[in-house]
Amino acid sequence: MSPTLLQDAIKERILELAAARKWSVNKLAERSGIAPSVLKRTVKPYATVKNTSTELIARICAGLEIPFKEFWNSPLFDDVESRQQQEDEG
């Protein structure tokens, strides 16, 4: 199985946590104090964000009322690599 890009894993984790609460991306953004357009640029199929900041993840965690470390507690992060690692190997 090939490694997953870190940004893709982050995107999937955000969507997974929102879905677990039956929240839309807009509701998650609202609860997290993030503009919906910012979050959509991170998680939607047309996402333009290539490197989600830890600050944004911390705000999402606050909106979800979960500890920051819980965000990373997912099999999605078991085999990830950075975009640079992928480019170096390619």
N, CA, C and O atoms as a CHARMM CRD file, in Angstrom:
* protein
*
  360
    1    1 MET  N      0.84700  -1.18300   0.00000 PROA 1      0.00000
    2    1 MET  CA     0.00000   0.00000   0.00000 PROA 1      0.00000
    3    1 MET  C      0.89100   1.24400   0.00000 PROA 1      0.00000
    4    1 MET  O      1.82200   1.34200   0.79900 PROA 1      0.00000
    5    2 SER  N      0.60900   2.17600  -0.88100 PROA 2      0.00000
    6    2 SER  CA     1.44400   3.36300  -0.97300 PROA 2      0.00000
    7    2 SER  C      1.07300   4.36600   0.11600 PROA 2      0.00000
    8    2 SER  O     -0.06900   4.41100   0.57400 PROA 2      0.00000
    9    3 PRO  N      2.03900   5.15700   0.51600 PROA 3      0.00000
   10    3 PRO  CA     1.76600   6.16600   1.54700 PROA 3      0.00000
   11    3 PRO  C      0.74900   7.19300   1.06300 PROA 3      0.00000
   12    3 PRO  O      0.60600   7.42700  -0.13700 PROA 3      0.00000
   13    4 THR  N      0.05800   7.79000   2.00000 PROA 4      0.00000
   14    4 THR  CA    -0.90900   8.84300   1.72400 PROA 4      0.00000
   15    4 THR  C     -0.22200  10.17700   1.96700 PROA 4      0.00000
   16    4 THR  O      0.57300  10.31100   2.89700 PROA 4      0.00000
   17    5 LEU  N     -0.52200  11.14800   1.14400 PROA 5      0.00000
   18    5 LEU  CA     0.00400  12.47900   1.40500 PROA 5      0.00000
   19    5 LEU  C     -0.60100  13.01100   2.70300 PROA 5      0.00000
   20    5 LEU  O     -1.79000  12.82300   2.96500 PROA 5      0.00000
   21    6 LEU  N      0.21100  13.66400   3.49800 PROA 6      0.00000
   22    6 LEU  CA    -0.24300  14.21400   4.77600 PROA 6      0.00000
   23    6 LEU  C     -1.45600  15.11900   4.58700 PROA 6      0.00000
   24    6 LEU  O     -2.42000  15.01400   5.34600 PROA 6      0.00000
   25    7 GLN  N     -1.43000  16.00100   3.59700 PROA 7      0.00000
   26    7 GLN  CA    -2.55200  16.92600   3.38800 PROA 7      0.00000
   27    7 GLN  C     -3.84600  16.16300   3.09300 PROA 7      0.00000
   28    7 GLN  O     -4.91500  16.55500   3.56100 PROA 7      0.00000
   29    8 ASP  N     -3.75800  15.08700   2.32800 PROA 8      0.00000
   30    8 ASP  CA    -4.95200  14.28100   2.03800 PROA 8      0.00000
   31    8 ASP  C     -5.48700  13.62400   3.30600 PROA 8      0.00000
   32    8 ASP  O     -6.70000  13.53800   3.49800 PROA 8      0.00000
   33    9 ALA  N     -4.59100  13.16100   4.16900 PROA 9      0.00000
   34    9 ALA  CA    -5.00800  12.54000   5.42900 PROA 9      0.00000
   35    9 ALA  C     -5.68100  13.56800   6.33200 PROA 9      0.00000
   36    9 ALA  O     -6.68400  13.26400   6.97700 PROA 9      0.00000
   37   10 ILE  N     -5.13700  14.78100   6.38300 PROA 10     0.00000
   38   10 ILE  CA    -5.73500  15.85300   7.19100 PROA 10     0.00000
   39   10 ILE  C     -7.12900  16.17300   6.67100 PROA 10     0.00000
   40   10 ILE  O     -8.07400  16.29600   7.45100 PROA 10     0.00000
   41   11 LYS  N     -7.25600  16.30500   5.37800 PROA 11     0.00000
   42   11 LYS  CA    -8.55700  16.58600   4.76000 PROA 11     0.00000
   43   11 LYS  C     -9.57000  15.50400   5.12800 PROA 11     0.00000
   44   11 LYS  O    -10.68800  15.81200   5.54300 PROA 11     0.00000
   45   12 GLU  N     -9.18400  14.25000   4.97700 PROA 12     0.00000
   46   12 GLU  CA   -10.08900  13.13900   5.29400 PROA 12     0.00000
   47   12 GLU  C    -10.45600  13.12200   6.76800 PROA 12     0.00000
   48   12 GLU  O    -11.60100  12.83400   7.11800 PROA 12     0.00000
   49   13 ARG  N     -9.49500  13.42800   7.64000 PROA 13     0.00000
   50   13 ARG  CA    -9.77100  13.43000   9.07800 PROA 13     0.00000
   51   13 ARG  C    -10.76400  14.52100   9.44000 PROA 13     0.00000
   52   13 ARG  O    -11.66300  14.28900  10.24700 PROA 13     0.00000
   53   14 ILE  N    -10.62200  15.70300   8.86100 PROA 14     0.00000
   54   14 ILE  CA   -11.56600  16.79000   9.12600 PROA 14     0.00000
   55   14 ILE  C    -12.97500  16.36700   8.70400 PROA 14     0.00000
   56   14 ILE  O    -13.93500  16.54600   9.45400 PROA 14     0.00000
   57   15 LEU  N    -13.08900  15.80800   7.50300 PROA 15     0.00000
   58   15 LEU  CA   -14.40500  15.37100   7.01400 PROA 15     0.00000
   59   15 LEU  C    -14.97000  14.24600   7.87200 PROA 15     0.00000
   60   15 LEU  O    -16.17100  14.21300   8.13900 PROA 15     0.00000
   61   16 GLU  N    -14.11300  13.32500   8.30400 PROA 16     0.00000
   62   16 GLU  CA   -14.53500  12.20500   9.14900 PROA 16     0.00000
   63   16 GLU  C    -15.08700  12.70100  10.49200 PROA 16     0.00000
   64   16 GLU  O    -16.13400  12.23800  10.94600 PROA 16     0.00000
   65   17 LEU  N    -14.38600  13.63400  11.11600 PROA 17     0.00000
   66   17 LEU  CA   -14.83500  14.16000  12.41000 PROA 17     0.00000
   67   17 LEU  C    -16.13300  14.95500  12.27700 PROA 17     0.00000
   68   17 LEU  O    -16.99300  14.88300  13.15500 PROA 17     0.00000
   69   18 ALA  N    -16.28300  15.70700  11.19600 PROA 18     0.00000
   70   18 ALA  CA   -17.53000  16.45100  10.97100 PROA 18     0.00000
   71   18 ALA  C    -18.67900  15.47600  10.73000 PROA 18     0.00000
   72   18 ALA  O    -19.76800  15.64700  11.27800 PROA 18     0.00000
   73   19 ALA  N    -18.43900  14.46400   9.91600 PROA 19     0.00000
   74   19 ALA  CA   -19.48800  13.47800   9.60800 PROA 19     0.00000
   75   19 ALA  C    -19.92100  12.71600  10.84800 PROA 19     0.00000
   76   19 ALA  O    -21.09600  12.37500  10.98800 PROA 19     0.00000
   77   20 ALA  N    -18.99300  12.44600  11.74200 PROA 20     0.00000
   78   20 ALA  CA   -19.33000  11.71600  12.97600 PROA 20     0.00000
   79   20 ALA  C    -20.34000  12.49900  13.82300 PROA 20     0.00000
   80   20 ALA  O    -21.11000  11.91800  14.58700 PROA 20     0.00000
   81   21 ARG  N    -20.32100  13.81400  13.67300 PROA 21     0.00000
   82   21 ARG  CA   -21.26800  14.66500  14.41000 PROA 21     0.00000
   83   21 ARG  C    -22.46400  15.07000  13.54100 PROA 21     0.00000
   84   21 ARG  O    -23.35100  15.80200  13.97800 PROA 21     0.00000
   85   22 LYS  N    -22.46200  14.57100  12.29500 PROA 22     0.00000
   86   22 LYS  CA   -23.49300  14.93300  11.32700 PROA 22     0.00000
   87   22 LYS  C    -23.50300  16.44200  11.07700 PROA 22     0.00000
   88   22 LYS  O    -24.55800  17.06400  10.95000 PROA 22     0.00000
   89   23 TRP  N    -22.30100  17.01100  11.01100 PROA 23     0.00000
   90   23 TRP  CA   -22.13200  18.43000  10.75200 PROA 23     0.00000
   91   23 TRP  C    -21.69600  18.64900   9.31400 PROA 23     0.00000
   92   23 TRP  O    -20.92300  17.86800   8.76100 PROA 23     0.00000
   93   24 SER  N    -22.19300  19.70400   8.72500 PROA 24     0.00000
   94   24 SER  CA   -21.71500  20.13200   7.41200 PROA 24     0.00000
   95   24 SER  C    -20.38000  20.85000   7.59600 PROA 24     0.00000
   96   24 SER  O    -19.99700  21.19500   8.71400 PROA 24     0.00000
   97   25 VAL  N    -19.69000  21.06600   6.50400 PROA 25     0.00000
   98   25 VAL  CA   -18.44600  21.83800   6.55300 PROA 25     0.00000
   99   25 VAL  C    -18.74400  23.24600   7.06600 PROA 25     0.00000
  100   25 VAL  O    -17.96100  23.81000   7.83000 PROA 25     0.00000
  101   26 ASN  N    -19.87400  23.81100   6.64600 PROA 26     0.00000
  102   26 ASN  CA   -20.24700  25.14800   7.11400 PROA 26     0.00000
  103   26 ASN  C    -20.45300  25.17900   8.62100 PROA 26     0.00000
  104   26 ASN  O    -20.01000  26.11300   9.29000 PROA 26     0.00000
  105   27 LYS  N    -21.12100  24.16700   9.15800 PROA 27     0.00000
  106   27 LYS  CA   -21.35900  24.14200  10.60600 PROA 27     0.00000
  107   27 LYS  C    -20.04900  23.98300  11.36000 PROA 27     0.00000
  108   27 LYS  O    -19.83700  24.64100  12.37900 PROA 27     0.00000
  109   28 LEU  N    -19.16600  23.11700  10.87200 PROA 28     0.00000
  110   28 LEU  CA   -17.87100  22.95000  11.51700 PROA 28     0.00000
  111   28 LEU  C    -17.10200  24.26800  11.49300 PROA 28     0.00000
  112   28 LEU  O    -16.49800  24.65300  12.49500 PROA 28     0.00000
  113   29 ALA  N    -17.11900  24.94800  10.37600 PROA 29     0.00000
  114   29 ALA  CA   -16.43500  26.24600  10.26900 PROA 29     0.00000
  115   29 ALA  C    -17.01300  27.22900  11.27800 PROA 29     0.00000
  116   29 ALA  O    -16.26900  27.90400  11.98900 PROA 29     0.00000
  117   30 GLU  N    -18.32600  27.31000  11.34100 PROA 30     0.00000
  118   30 GLU  CA   -18.99300  28.22000  12.27300 PROA 30     0.00000
  119   30 GLU  C    -18.61000  27.90800  13.71700 PROA 30     0.00000
  120   30 GLU  O    -18.27900  28.80900  14.48800 PROA 30     0.00000
  121   31 ARG  N    -18.65800  26.63600  14.07400 PROA 31     0.00000
  122   31 ARG  CA   -18.32700  26.21800  15.44800 PROA 31     0.00000
  123   31 ARG  C    -16.85400  26.46600  15.77800 PROA 31     0.00000
  124   31 ARG  O    -16.49200  26.62500  16.94400 PROA 31     0.00000
  125   32 SER  N    -16.01500  26.49700  14.75300 PROA 32     0.00000
  126   32 SER  CA   -14.57100  26.64500  14.94500 PROA 32     0.00000
  127   32 SER  C    -14.09100  28.08800  14.79700 PROA 32     0.00000
  128   32 SER  O    -12.91500  28.38300  15.00900 PROA 32     0.00000
  129   33 GLY  N    -15.00800  28.98300  14.43300 PROA 33     0.00000
  130   33 GLY  CA   -14.62200  30.37700  14.23800 PROA 33     0.00000
  131   33 GLY  C    -13.77600  30.58300  12.99700 PROA 33     0.00000
  132   33 GLY  O    -12.90700  31.45300  12.95300 PROA 33     0.00000
  133   34 ILE  N    -14.05000  29.76200  11.98300 PROA 34     0.00000
  134   34 ILE  CA   -13.30900  29.81800  10.72400 PROA 34     0.00000
  135   34 ILE  C    -14.29000  30.20600   9.62500 PROA 34     0.00000
  136   34 ILE  O    -15.43400  29.75100   9.62700 PROA 34     0.00000
  137   35 ALA  N    -13.85700  31.03200   8.69800 PROA 35     0.00000
  138   35 ALA  CA   -14.71700  31.36700   7.56100 PROA 35     0.00000
  139   35 ALA  C    -14.97900  30.08700   6.75800 PROA 35     0.00000
  140   35 ALA  O    -14.04200  29.34700   6.46100 PROA 35     0.00000
  141   36 PRO  N    -16.23500  29.82100   6.40500 PROA 36     0.00000
  142   36 PRO  CA   -16.53500  28.61700   5.62600 PROA 36     0.00000
  143   36 PRO  C    -15.68000  28.48400   4.36500 PROA 36     0.00000
  144   36 PRO  O    -15.28600  27.37900   3.99300 PROA 36     0.00000
  145   37 SER  N    -15.39500  29.60600   3.71200 PROA 37     0.00000
  146   37 SER  CA   -14.59000  29.54100   2.48900 PROA 37     0.00000
  147   37 SER  C    -13.18200  29.02400   2.77200 PROA 37     0.00000
  148   37 SER  O    -12.60100  28.32600   1.94100 PROA 37     0.00000
  149   38 VAL  N    -12.63100  29.35900   3.93700 PROA 38     0.00000
  150   38 VAL  CA   -11.29700  28.88000   4.31000 PROA 38     0.00000
  151   38 VAL  C    -11.31600  27.36900   4.48900 PROA 38     0.00000
  152   38 VAL  O    -10.43600  26.66700   3.98900 PROA 38     0.00000
  153   39 LEU  N    -12.31200  26.87300   5.19600 PROA 39     0.00000
  154   39 LEU  CA   -12.38400  25.43100   5.43100 PROA 39     0.00000
  155   39 LEU  C    -12.67700  24.67300   4.13400 PROA 39     0.00000
  156   39 LEU  O    -12.13400  23.59200   3.90800 PROA 39     0.00000
  157   40 LYS  N    -13.52200  25.23300   3.29600 PROA 40     0.00000
  158   40 LYS  CA   -13.82500  24.57900   2.02100 PROA 40     0.00000
  159   40 LYS  C    -12.59300  24.48800   1.12700 PROA 40     0.00000
  160   40 LYS  O    -12.42200  23.50600   0.40400 PROA 40     0.00000
  161   41 ARG  N    -11.73100  25.51100   1.17100 PROA 41     0.00000
  162   41 ARG  CA   -10.49100  25.45400   0.37500 PROA 41     0.00000
  163   41 ARG  C     -9.55400  24.36300   0.88100 PROA 41     0.00000
  164   41 ARG  O     -8.60700  23.98500   0.19200 PROA 41     0.00000
  165   42 THR  N     -9.81800  23.85700   2.08700 PROA 42     0.00000
  166   42 THR  CA    -8.99600  22.79500   2.66500 PROA 42     0.00000
  167   42 THR  C     -9.57200  21.41500   2.38600 PROA 42     0.00000
  168   42 THR  O     -8.81400  20.47500   2.14300 PROA 42     0.00000
  169   43 VAL  N    -10.89000  21.26900   2.41600 PROA 43     0.00000
  170   43 VAL  CA   -11.47800  19.92200   2.40400 PROA 43     0.00000
  171   43 VAL  C    -12.26900  19.53200   1.15700 PROA 43     0.00000
  172   43 VAL  O    -12.50400  18.34400   0.93800 PROA 43     0.00000
  173   44 LYS  N    -12.67200  20.46300   0.36100 PROA 44     0.00000
  174   44 LYS  CA   -13.49900  20.12400  -0.79800 PROA 44     0.00000
  175   44 LYS  C    -12.66000  19.51200  -1.92500 PROA 44     0.00000
  176   44 LYS  O    -11.43800  19.66300  -1.93600 PROA 44     0.00000
  177   45 PRO  N    -13.30700  18.82400  -2.87100 PROA 45     0.00000
  178   45 PRO  CA   -12.55500  18.20900  -3.98100 PROA 45     0.00000
  179   45 PRO  C    -11.69400  19.20900  -4.75500 PROA 45     0.00000
  180   45 PRO  O    -10.66100  18.83900  -5.31400 PROA 45     0.00000
  181   46 TYR  N    -12.11900  20.47200  -4.78600 PROA 46     0.00000
  182   46 TYR  CA   -11.35800  21.50700  -5.48900 PROA 46     0.00000
  183   46 TYR  C    -10.38600  22.22300  -4.53400 PROA 46     0.00000
  184   46 TYR  O     -9.96500  23.34600  -4.81000 PROA 46     0.00000
  185   47 ALA  N    -10.03500  21.58200  -3.42800 PROA 47     0.00000
  186   47 ALA  CA    -9.18600  22.19200  -2.40100 PROA 47     0.00000
  187   47 ALA  C     -7.91600  22.78300  -3.00500 PROA 47     0.00000
  188   47 ALA  O     -7.24900  22.15800  -3.82900 PROA 47     0.00000
  189   48 THR  N     -7.60300  23.99400  -2.57700 PROA 48     0.00000
  190   48 THR  CA    -6.39900  24.66100  -3.05900 PROA 48     0.00000
  191   48 THR  C     -5.31700  24.72500  -1.98800 PROA 48     0.00000
  192   48 THR  O     -4.16500  25.03600  -2.29200 PROA 48     0.00000
  193   49 VAL  N     -5.67400  24.43500  -0.73500 PROA 49     0.00000
  194   49 VAL  CA    -4.70100  24.47900   0.35200 PROA 49     0.00000
  195   49 VAL  C     -3.78700  23.26000   0.24300 PROA 49     0.00000
  196   49 VAL  O     -4.25400  22.12600   0.14300 PROA 49     0.00000
  197   50 LYS  N     -2.49700  23.51000   0.26300 PROA 50     0.00000
  198   50 LYS  CA    -1.51300  22.43000   0.13800 PROA 50     0.00000
  199   50 LYS  C     -0.87400  22.08000   1.47600 PROA 50     0.00000
  200   50 LYS  O     -0.20400  21.05400   1.59500 PROA 50     0.00000
  201   51 ASN  N     -1.07800  22.93500   2.49300 PROA 51     0.00000
  202   51 ASN  CA    -0.43400  22.71600   3.78100 PROA 51     0.00000
  203   51 ASN  C     -1.29100  23.35500   4.87700 PROA 51     0.00000
  204   51 ASN  O     -1.13600  24.53900   5.17800 PROA 51     0.00000
  205   52 THR  N     -2.18300  22.57900   5.46400 PROA 52     0.00000
  206   52 THR  CA    -3.06100  23.08300   6.51400 PROA 52     0.00000
  207   52 THR  C     -2.23900  23.42800   7.74500 PROA 52     0.00000
  208   52 THR  O     -1.41200  22.63400   8.19400 PROA 52     0.00000
  209   53 SER  N     -2.47000  24.60300   8.28200 PROA 53     0.00000
  210   53 SER  CA    -1.69300  25.05200   9.43700 PROA 53     0.00000
  211   53 SER  C     -2.13600  24.34400  10.71300 PROA 53     0.00000
  212   53 SER  O     -3.28200  23.91000  10.83500 PROA 53     0.00000
  213   54 THR  N     -1.21800  24.23700  11.64800 PROA 54     0.00000
  214   54 THR  CA    -1.56800  23.66400  12.95000 PROA 54     0.00000
  215   54 THR  C     -2.55800  24.57500  13.66800 PROA 54     0.00000
  216   54 THR  O     -3.37600  24.09500  14.45400 PROA 54     0.00000
  217   55 GLU  N     -2.50000  25.87300  13.41500 PROA 55     0.00000
  218   55 GLU  CA    -3.45300  26.80600  14.01000 PROA 55     0.00000
  219   55 GLU  C     -4.87100  26.48100  13.54200 PROA 55     0.00000
  220   55 GLU  O     -5.80300  26.47800  14.34700 PROA 55     0.00000
  221   56 LEU  N     -5.03900  26.21000  12.26000 PROA 56     0.00000
  222   56 LEU  CA    -6.36400  25.86400  11.74400 PROA 56     0.00000
  223   56 LEU  C     -6.85300  24.55400  12.36900 PROA 56     0.00000
  224   56 LEU  O     -8.01900  24.44100  12.74600 PROA 56     0.00000
  225   57 ILE  N     -5.97300  23.58000  12.47700 PROA 57     0.00000
  226   57 ILE  CA    -6.35500  22.30500  13.08800 PROA 57     0.00000
  227   57 ILE  C     -6.72100  22.50800  14.55500 PROA 57     0.00000
  228   57 ILE  O     -7.67600  21.90500  15.04300 PROA 57     0.00000
  229   58 ALA  N     -5.97500  23.34800  15.25800 PROA 58     0.00000
  230   58 ALA  CA    -6.28900  23.63100  16.66400 PROA 58     0.00000
  231   58 ALA  C     -7.66500  24.28300  16.78700 PROA 58     0.00000
  232   58 ALA  O     -8.41400  23.97200  17.71300 PROA 58     0.00000
  233   59 ARG  N     -8.00100  25.17400  15.87400 PROA 59     0.00000
  234   59 ARG  CA    -9.31900  25.82000  15.90800 PROA 59     0.00000
  235   59 ARG  C    -10.43500  24.81300  15.61200 PROA 59     0.00000
  236   59 ARG  O    -11.50600  24.86800  16.21700 PROA 59     0.00000
  237   60 ILE  N    -10.17600  23.90200  14.68600 PROA 60     0.00000
  238   60 ILE  CA   -11.14500  22.85200  14.38200 PROA 60     0.00000
  239   60 ILE  C    -11.35500  21.97600  15.61300 PROA 60     0.00000
  240   60 ILE  O    -12.48600  21.62100  15.94500 PROA 60     0.00000
  241   61 CYS  N    -10.26900  21.63100  16.28200 PROA 61     0.00000
  242   61 CYS  CA   -10.37500  20.81800  17.49700 PROA 61     0.00000
  243   61 CYS  C    -11.19100  21.53700  18.56300 PROA 61     0.00000
  244   61 CYS  O    -12.00400  20.91400  19.24500 PROA 61     0.00000
  245   62 ALA  N    -10.98400  22.83700  18.71200 PROA 62     0.00000
  246   62 ALA  CA   -11.76300  23.62000  19.67700 PROA 62     0.00000
  247   62 ALA  C    -13.24400  23.59600  19.30400 PROA 62     0.00000
  248   62 ALA  O    -14.10400  23.44700  20.17200 PROA 62     0.00000
  249   63 GLY  N    -13.53900  23.74100  18.01900 PROA 63     0.00000
  250   63 GLY  CA   -14.92800  23.69600  17.56200 PROA 63     0.00000
  251   63 GLY  C    -15.56500  22.33200  17.78500 PROA 63     0.00000
  252   63 GLY  O    -16.75800  22.23400  18.07500 PROA 63     0.00000
  253   64 LEU  N    -14.76600  21.28300  17.64900 PROA 64     0.00000
  254   64 LEU  CA   -15.25700  19.92400  17.86600 PROA 64     0.00000
  255   64 LEU  C    -15.24800  19.53500  19.34800 PROA 64     0.00000
  256   64 LEU  O    -15.79600  18.50500  19.74100 PROA 64     0.00000
  257   65 GLU  N    -14.60900  20.39100  20.16200 PROA 65     0.00000
  258   65 GLU  CA   -14.43800  20.13900  21.59600 PROA 65     0.00000
  259   65 GLU  C    -13.68200  18.83200  21.84800 PROA 65     0.00000
  260   65 GLU  O    -14.07900  18.00300  22.66700 PROA 65     0.00000
  261   66 ILE  N    -12.57100  18.68400  21.10800 PROA 66     0.00000
  262   66 ILE  CA   -11.69700  17.53300  21.30300 PROA 66     0.00000
  263   66 ILE  C    -10.27700  18.03900  21.56000 PROA 66     0.00000
  264   66 ILE  O     -9.91800  19.12700  21.10900 PROA 66     0.00000
  265   67 PRO  N     -9.46600  17.25900  22.28100 PROA 67     0.00000
  266   67 PRO  CA    -8.06400  17.65700  22.45700 PROA 67     0.00000
  267   67 PRO  C     -7.32900  17.63100  21.12000 PROA 67     0.00000
  268   67 PRO  O     -7.65500  16.82700  20.24700 PROA 67     0.00000
  269   68 PHE  N     -6.35000  18.49800  20.96000 PROA 68     0.00000
  270   68 PHE  CA    -5.56100  18.58500  19.73500 PROA 68     0.00000
  271   68 PHE  C     -4.98300  17.22300  19.36500 PROA 68     0.00000
  272   68 PHE  O     -4.99600  16.83900  18.19600 PROA 68     0.00000
  273   69 LYS  N     -4.48100  16.49800  20.34700 PROA 69     0.00000
  274   69 LYS  CA    -3.85400  15.20700  20.04400 PROA 69     0.00000
  275   69 LYS  C     -4.86000  14.18000  19.53100 PROA 69     0.00000
  276   69 LYS  O     -4.47400  13.24100  18.83400 PROA 69     0.00000
  277   70 GLU  N     -6.12800  14.33800  19.85800 PROA 70     0.00000
  278   70 GLU  CA    -7.13900  13.39200  19.36800 PROA 70     0.00000
  279   70 GLU  C     -7.32100  13.49900  17.85200 PROA 70     0.00000
  280   70 GLU  O     -7.66400  12.51900  17.19000 PROA 70     0.00000
  281   71 PHE  N     -7.09000  14.68300  17.31900 PROA 71     0.00000
  282   71 PHE  CA    -7.20300  14.85200  15.86600 PROA 71     0.00000
  283   71 PHE  C     -6.29000  13.87400  15.14300 PROA 71     0.00000
  284   71 PHE  O     -6.66100  13.30800  14.11500 PROA 71     0.00000
  285   72 TRP  N     -5.09100  13.67900  15.68700 PROA 72     0.00000
  286   72 TRP  CA    -4.06300  12.85800  15.04000 PROA 72     0.00000
  287   72 TRP  C     -4.22300  11.37700  15.34700 PROA 72     0.00000
  288   72 TRP  O     -3.52600  10.54700  14.76300 PROA 72     0.00000
  289   73 ASN  N     -5.12200  11.03900  16.24800 PROA 73     0.00000
  290   73 ASN  CA    -5.32700   9.65200  16.65100 PROA 73     0.00000
  291   73 ASN  C     -6.25500   8.94800  15.66500 PROA 73     0.00000
  292   73 ASN  O     -7.43400   8.72800  15.94300 PROA 73     0.00000
  293   74 SER  N     -5.70300   8.60500  14.52000 PROA 74     0.00000
  294   74 SER  CA    -6.47700   7.98600  13.44700 PROA 74     0.00000
  295   74 SER  C     -5.55400   7.14600  12.57900 PROA 74     0.00000
  296   74 SER  O     -4.39900   7.50900  12.36000 PROA 74     0.00000
  297   75 PRO  N     -6.06100   6.02400  12.08600 PROA 75     0.00000
  298   75 PRO  CA    -5.26400   5.21400  11.15500 PROA 75     0.00000
  299   75 PRO  C     -4.90800   5.96700   9.87200 PROA 75     0.00000
  300   75 PRO  O     -4.00100   5.55800   9.14700 PROA 75     0.00000
  301   76 LEU  N     -5.60400   7.04600   9.59200 PROA 76     0.00000
  302   76 LEU  CA    -5.28900   7.84500   8.40800 PROA 76     0.00000
  303   76 LEU  C     -3.84500   8.34300   8.42900 PROA 76     0.00000
  304   76 LEU  O     -3.25300   8.59100   7.37800 PROA 76     0.00000
  305   77 PHE  N     -3.28100   8.48700   9.63100 PROA 77     0.00000
  306   77 PHE  CA    -1.92900   9.03200   9.76100 PROA 77     0.00000
  307   77 PHE  C     -0.86300   7.94800   9.94800 PROA 77     0.00000
  308   77 PHE  O      0.29800   8.25900  10.21300 PROA 77     0.00000
  309   78 ASP  N     -1.25200   6.68500   9.81200 PROA 78     0.00000
  310   78 ASP  CA    -0.30100   5.59400  10.02200 PROA 78     0.00000
  311   78 ASP  C      0.78000   5.51700   8.96000 PROA 78     0.00000
  312   78 ASP  O      1.89900   5.10500   9.26400 PROA 78     0.00000
  313   79 ASP  N      0.48800   5.89400   7.74500 PROA 79     0.00000
  314   79 ASP  CA     1.46000   5.78200   6.66000 PROA 79     0.00000
  315   79 ASP  C      1.35900   7.00100   5.75400 PROA 79     0.00000
  316   79 ASP  O      0.84500   6.92800   4.63800 PROA 79     0.00000
  317   80 VAL  N      1.86300   8.12700   6.26200 PROA 80     0.00000
  318   80 VAL  CA     1.78800   9.36700   5.49000 PROA 80     0.00000
  319   80 VAL  C      3.17700   9.84500   5.10900 PROA 80     0.00000
  320   80 VAL  O      4.18100   9.48400   5.72300 PROA 80     0.00000
  321   81 GLU  N      3.19500  10.65200   4.09500 PROA 81     0.00000
  322   81 GLU  CA     4.43300  11.31200   3.70700 PROA 81     0.00000
  323   81 GLU  C      4.10600  12.72400   3.26600 PROA 81     0.00000
  324   81 GLU  O      2.97100  13.04100   2.91200 PROA 81     0.00000
  325   82 SER  N      5.12200  13.55800   3.29800 PROA 82     0.00000
  326   82 SER  CA     4.93200  14.93500   2.85700 PROA 82     0.00000
  327   82 SER  C      4.98000  15.00300   1.34200 PROA 82     0.00000
  328   82 SER  O      5.43800  14.07500   0.67700 PROA 82     0.00000
  329   83 ARG  N      4.50900  16.09800   0.81900 PROA 83     0.00000
  330   83 ARG  CA     4.55400  16.31700  -0.62500 PROA 83     0.00000
  331   83 ARG  C      6.01100  16.30200  -1.10100 PROA 83     0.00000
  332   83 ARG  O      6.31000  15.78500  -2.17700 PROA 83     0.00000
  333   84 GLN  N      6.91200  16.86900  -0.29700 PROA 84     0.00000
  334   84 GLN  CA     8.33600  16.87900  -0.67000 PROA 84     0.00000
  335   84 GLN  C      8.89400  15.46700  -0.74200 PROA 84     0.00000
  336   84 GLN  O      9.63900  15.14900  -1.66900 PROA 84     0.00000
  337   85 GLN  N      8.54800  14.61100   0.22200 PROA 85     0.00000
  338   85 GLN  CA     9.03300  13.22300   0.18700 PROA 85     0.00000
  339   85 GLN  C      8.55300  12.53300  -1.09100 PROA 85     0.00000
  340   85 GLN  O      9.31000  11.80200  -1.72900 PROA 85     0.00000
  341   86 GLN  N      7.31200  12.76500  -1.45500 PROA 86     0.00000
  342   86 GLN  CA     6.76200  12.12500  -2.64800 PROA 86     0.00000
  343   86 GLN  C      7.49800  12.62300  -3.89900 PROA 86     0.00000
  344   86 GLN  O      7.80800  11.83800  -4.79500 PROA 86     0.00000
  345   87 GLU  N      7.77000  13.91400  -3.95200 PROA 87     0.00000
  346   87 GLU  CA     8.47900  14.47400  -5.10800 PROA 87     0.00000
  347   87 GLU  C      9.91200  13.94200  -5.18100 PROA 87     0.00000
  348   87 GLU  O     10.42300  13.68500  -6.27100 PROA 87     0.00000
  349   88 ASP  N     10.56500  13.77600  -4.02100 PROA 88     0.00000
  350   88 ASP  CA    11.93300  13.25500  -3.99000 PROA 88     0.00000
  351   88 ASP  C     11.99600  11.80400  -4.48200 PROA 88     0.00000
  352   88 ASP  O     12.97100  11.39200  -5.11000 PROA 88     0.00000
  353   89 GLU  N     10.94200  11.04000  -4.18500 PROA 89     0.00000
  354   89 GLU  CA    10.91300   9.62400  -4.57600 PROA 89     0.00000
  355   89 GLU  C     10.50600   9.44400  -6.03600 PROA 89     0.00000
  356   89 GLU  O     10.87200   8.46100  -6.68100 PROA 89     0.00000
  357   90 GLY  N      9.73200  10.42600  -6.55100 PROA 90     0.00000
  358   90 GLY  CA     9.19200  10.31300  -7.89900 PROA 90     0.00000
  359   90 GLY  C     10.20000  10.57100  -8.93300 PROA 90     0.00000
  360   90 GLY  O      9.89100  10.51200 -10.12400 PROA 90     0.00000
